[in-house]
Amino acid sequence: MILIAMGVSGAGKTRIGELLAERLNCSFTDGDAFHSAANKEKMHHGIPLTDDDRWPWLKAIRTAIEEKQKANETAVFTCSSLKRSYRDILRKEDKDVCFVYLKGTRELLAQRLQTRTGHFFDPSLLQSQLDTLEEPGEDEAITVSIELTPEQIVDETLAKIKLR
């Protein structure tokens, strides 16, 4: 099984991904590690990424997913996965890939971004991400509110996975 914690910046993807990996006793990979230096530089300067910026990034994450699958490993990844077309690249026709959509209000996300330190993402890009976001339906992802504690989010996610 491959889990992908998704959502806009500030949703808590990294924290939730780490906790899920810990609970599942598997590896964790932050999708941001696959961004090119040029992508990181653009985001640092408040310049939204284009689809052309994102395609190589998404394909690199998909390659890493396939490597985990070939090794028959469970793994947790993070990736904003804002559009269905992006999720299609990550998922392909693969029933083994499960998205966990970390959903929050603009106000809560903005508050979190204002208090975050040491990240390349410019908080001014939040609205751009929200504008780009195509929320996944129940057929695509497990949706969990970020208003819960991280532990509650992980508990709810794992409970919902069992029901699938």
ABEGO torsion letter per residue (X at the ends): XBBBBBEBBGAGAAAAAAAAAAAAGBBBBBAAAABBAAAAAAAAAGBBBBAAAAAAAAAAAAAAAAAAAAAGBBBBBBBAGABAAAAAAAAEABAABBBBBBBBBAAAAAAAAAABBGBABBAAAAAAAAAABBBBBAAABBBBBAABBAAAAAAAAAAAAAAX
